Structure formats: C-alpha cells, structure tokens
C-alpha cells in the first residue's frame, strides 16, 4: 500500500506514484505486522509522519463594494438646485431694488390755461387737458388771485362746452365727487351722478361770454361770481351764476353751482 504524506490518504494501487488529490509523491506503507509493532510503542524510527499543516485561509472578497457615483450625482444635484435658487432670487429681487432706488415721481400739472379757441359748439377741435391722471404728490393750491381767476375762467369755458355737447367724460373730470347743485329741469338739488346722467346736447346756443367775474379765494377753496351771456339762434339770454371750487388732486374741481336768469 501507499500513503500520501500530506493528506494521509492510502492507496492500494501499486502503480500510483502521486496523490490524486494534491499531487504529493506517495510513500510505501509497511505490512500489517510492522504497523502493529509501531502501534505497540516500539522504538522503530521508520514511521515518521509529517507535521499537520492546516489549509491556508483566503478571506473572500467583499461582495458589497461601496459605490462612489451616487454621492457624485447627489452633490451635483445640490449644486444645481442652489444655482437655480440664486438665479430666481436675482430675477425677483434685483428689479425691486432698482425700482426702490430710482422712484418715478409723476407730476400732474394743471393745464386749465388752454381755453377753447373757438366758442362755436359745432367745432370739434377743443383741447382737453389730461387733468384726471393720478398724481402721487399733490401740489399745493395756488395763492395768486390773478392766476386763479384765469384758471377758473378757462375752466368755466370748458364746463360750458361740456354742457352744450353733453360731454359726460369731460364733466366727470370737472365736477368733484361731492358736487351738489340745482337741476336745470326742475330746480331740485342733485349730485354729480344725476347731473351727468340727465345732461343733453343743446344745439340752440351759438356763442357765450362771461362778464363781471369776481373771485373769492380762501386756501384750497374758491368761489367765482359773474354773468354769462348766451347768444341763441333768435335771442340773447343772461344768467347770474355762483360757482364754487375746491383744489383737489392738483386741479380745481367744481363742488357746487347756482344759476339764475337775469331779467332783460
């Protein structure tokens, strides 16, 4: 018999020279009598078994390797979100900052000095100043009586043209919201809305003229007294009038009116 000194496996095939498991050269084994003698503790030194060598251990490679690409993708995503946030903040905040640092002040000048060039009611070339624009800063009322008288005379002309042509848009600008005056039809007191809704076009008036104008000025309040002479198709009529005004939104606005015919 033969034995492998590495794995101690025995083989009965005498033709084998190497271990079929690990390739170690085989060693011949004595007969049974000799093995028995060795087992009895004889001093025969022919049996010299090799020292036991445990198999070498190779630690398996870890199957869960850490992957670096999820961290890279996450960092890139955070950077993109931060960049988008800064862009949105810049688009929203920069225009507001610029607007606050450069305020636009819209001045509302009163251009009542443009009186109608032609008092004929059939003329369509009346110049209507833009007095209805909203002003952020209201200018103080004028204190020069001559200037105020000129402004109110021009306003009276515009008012008369608006009455004759039933120009409701223009009357909305001339009359204050708290206007109160007698109705031209029944003499009852009416407000701004009733005044404008009941106005009708008058084709009988050919021309008109203001006479004996007198002004009373107290701060932002003004009262204009005088006469107005209307030339109709077949006659003339004269009215005494008292119109009251207030300086509001950087312009004069009518708050009341009284008209009485003058006996010819």
C-alpha positions in Angstrom: 0.0 0.0 0.0 1.0 3.6 -0.5 0.2 6.6 1.6 0.1 10.4 0.9 2.3 12.2 3.5 0.2 15.3 3.0 -3.4 14.2 3.4 -2.5 10.7 4.9 -4.8 9.0 2.3 -3.8 5.4 1.5 -3.9 3.8 -1.9 -3.9 0.1 -2.7 -2.9 0.6 -6.4 0.8 -0.1 -6.5 1.1 1.7 -9.9 0.2 5.1 -8.4 3.2 7.3 -7.6 1.5 10.6 -6.8 -1.6 11.5 -4.7 -4.6 12.0 -6.9 -5.9 14.8 -4.6 -2.9 17.1 -4.0 -0.1 15.5 -6.3 2.3 14.7 -3.4 4.6 11.7 -4.1 3.2 8.6 -2.3 5.1 6.7 0.3 5.1 3.0 0.7 3.4 1.6 3.9 4.8 -1.4 5.7 2.8 -4.6 6.1 0.3 -5.1 8.9 2.8 -6.7 11.2 5.1 -3.8 11.1 2.2 -1.3 11.7 1.1 -3.4 14.6 4.6 -3.2 16.0 4.6 0.5 15.6 1.4 0.7 17.4 2.7 -1.1 20.4 5.2 1.6 21.1 8.4 0.1 19.6 11.3 2.3 19.1 11.4 1.8 15.3 12.0 5.2 13.8 11.0 4.3 10.3 7.5 5.8 10.9 7.9 9.5 10.8 4.6 11.1 9.9 4.8 14.7 8.6 3.5 17.6 10.8 -0.1 18.7 10.3 -0.4 21.7 8.1 -3.8 23.4 8.2 -5.1 24.6 4.9 -4.4 28.2 4.2 -7.4 30.6 4.6 -8.1 33.2 2.0 -10.7 35.7 3.0 -13.4 36.1 0.4 -13.6 39.5 -1.3 -16.4 41.7 0.0 -19.4 41.4 -2.3 -20.8 44.8 -1.3 -18.3 47.3 -2.6 -19.1 50.9 -1.9 -20.2 52.8 -5.0 -19.0 56.4 -5.3 -21.2 57.6 -8.2 -24.4 58.1 -6.1 -22.5 60.6 -4.0 -21.2 62.4 -7.0 -24.7 62.6 -8.5 -26.1 63.9 -5.2 -23.5 66.6 -4.9 -24.1 67.8 -8.5 -27.9 67.9 -7.9 -27.5 70.0 -4.8 -25.2 72.5 -6.6 -27.7 72.7 -9.5 -30.6 73.5 -7.0 -28.5 76.1 -5.3 -27.7 77.8 -8.6 -31.3 77.8 -9.7 -32.3 79.3 -6.4 -29.8 82.1 -6.7 -31.0 82.8 -10.3 -34.6 83.0 -9.3 -33.8 85.3 -6.3 -31.8 87.6 -8.6 -34.6 87.8 -11.2 -37.2 88.7 -8.5 -35.2 90.9 -6.1 -33.0 93.0 -8.4 -35.8 94.8 -10.3 -37.4 95.6 -6.9 -34.2 97.0 -5.6 -33.6 99.1 -8.7 -37.2 100.3 -8.6 -36.9 101.4 -4.9 -33.6 103.1 -5.5 -35.0 105.1 -8.6 -38.5 106.1 -7.7 -40.5 107.7 -10.5 -42.4 110.8 -9.5 -45.3 111.6 -11.8 -46.2 115.3 -11.7 -49.7 116.3 -12.5 -49.7 119.8 -13.9 -52.9 121.7 -14.2 -53.3 123.0 -17.7 -56.5 124.9 -17.4 -54.9 127.8 -19.2 -55.9 126.2 -22.6 -59.3 127.8 -23.2 -61.3 126.9 -26.4 -60.0 128.9 -29.4 -63.5 128.9 -31.0 -66.7 129.1 -28.9 -68.8 127.6 -31.7 -70.4 124.4 -30.4 -70.0 122.7 -33.8 -66.2 122.9 -33.5 -64.5 119.5 -32.6 -61.0 120.9 -32.0 -61.4 121.6 -28.3 -58.2 120.8 -26.4 -59.0 118.7 -23.3 -56.1 118.7 -20.8 -55.3 115.5 -19.0 -56.5 116.5 -15.6 -57.7 113.1 -14.5 -54.3 111.5 -14.1 -53.5 110.3 -10.6 -50.6 112.1 -9.0 -48.5 110.6 -6.3 -47.7 114.0 -4.8 -50.5 116.7 -4.8 -49.2 120.2 -5.4 -50.4 123.0 -3.1 -53.2 125.3 -4.2 -52.1 128.5 -6.0 -52.3 131.7 -4.0 -52.1 134.3 -6.8 -55.7 135.6 -7.3 -55.0 136.7 -10.9 -53.7 133.2 -11.7 -56.6 131.5 -10.0 -59.1 133.8 -11.8 -57.5 132.9 -15.2 -57.6 129.2 -14.3 -61.3 129.3 -13.3 -62.3 131.4 -16.3 -60.8 128.7 -18.6 -62.4 126.0 -16.5 -65.8 127.8 -16.9 -65.3 127.8 -20.7 -64.5 124.0 -20.6 -67.5 123.4 -18.4 -69.8 125.3 -20.8 -68.6 123.4 -23.8 -69.1 120.1 -22.0 -72.6 121.1 -21.0 -73.5 122.1 -24.6 -72.1 118.9 -26.1 -73.2 116.7 -23.3 -69.6 115.5 -22.9 -70.0 113.2 -19.9 -66.4 112.2 -19.8 -65.3 115.9 -19.5 -67.9 116.6 -16.9 -66.6 113.7 -14.8 -63.3 115.5 -14.7 -64.7 119.0 -14.0 -67.2 118.0 -11.2 -65.9 116.9 -7.8 -67.4 113.7 -6.4 -69.2 115.7 -3.7 -70.7 118.2 -6.2 -74.2 119.4 -5.4 -76.3 121.8 -7.5 -79.9 122.6 -8.6 -81.2 120.6 -11.6 -81.7 122.6 -14.8 -85.1 121.0 -15.4 -87.0 121.1 -12.1 -84.6 123.1 -9.8 -84.2 120.2 -7.3 -80.8 119.6 -5.8 -78.8 116.8 -7.5 -75.4 115.2 -7.2 -72.7 114.5 -9.7 -74.2 111.3 -11.0 -77.7 112.7 -11.5 -76.1 115.8 -13.2 -74.2 113.7 -15.7 -76.9 111.2 -16.4 -79.5 113.9 -17.2 -77.3 116.1 -19.4 -78.5 116.5 -23.0 -76.9 118.2 -26.0 -78.0 121.8 -26.7 -77.9 123.0 -30.3 -79.5 126.4 -29.8 -76.5 128.1 -28.3 -74.3 129.9 -30.9 -71.8 131.5 -28.5 -71.4 132.8 -25.0 -69.4 135.3 -23.0 -68.5 135.7 -19.3 -68.9 139.1 -17.7 -68.2 140.8 -14.3 -66.2 137.9 -12.9 -65.3 138.2 -9.2 -63.2 135.8 -7.2 -63.1 134.9 -3.6 -60.1 132.7 -2.6 -59.6 131.0 0.8 -56.8 128.5 0.8 -58.0 125.5 -1.3 -61.5 126.9 -1.7 -62.6 129.4 -4.4 -65.9 131.0 -5.3 -66.4 132.6 -8.7 -69.4 135.0 -9.3 -70.4 136.7 -12.5 -72.7 136.7 -15.5 -72.8 134.6 -18.6 -74.4 135.8 -21.8 -75.7 133.2 -24.3 -76.4 134.1 -27.9 -79.1 131.8 -29.2 -80.5 131.5 -32.7 -83.1 134.1 -32.2 -82.3 136.0 -28.9 -79.8 136.5 -26.1 -80.2 135.4 -22.5 -78.1 136.3 -19.5 -77.7 134.4 -16.2 -76.2 135.2 -12.9 -74.1 132.4 -11.6 -72.2 131.4 -8.5 -69.8 128.5 -8.9 -67.8 127.0 -6.0 -64.5 125.1 -6.5 -62.0 123.1 -4.4 -58.3 122.4 -5.1 -58.0 118.6 -5.2 -55.6 116.3 -6.9 -53.6 119.3 -8.1 -56.5 120.8 -10.0 -59.7 122.9 -9.5 -62.9 120.9 -9.3 -66.5 122.2 -9.1 -68.3 121.4 -5.9 -71.5 123.5 -6.5 -73.3 125.9 -8.9 -76.2 128.3 -8.8 -77.7 129.9 -11.9 -80.5 132.4 -12.1 -81.8 134.2 -15.2 -81.4 138.0 -15.4 -84.5 139.9 -16.4 -83.8 141.8 -19.6 
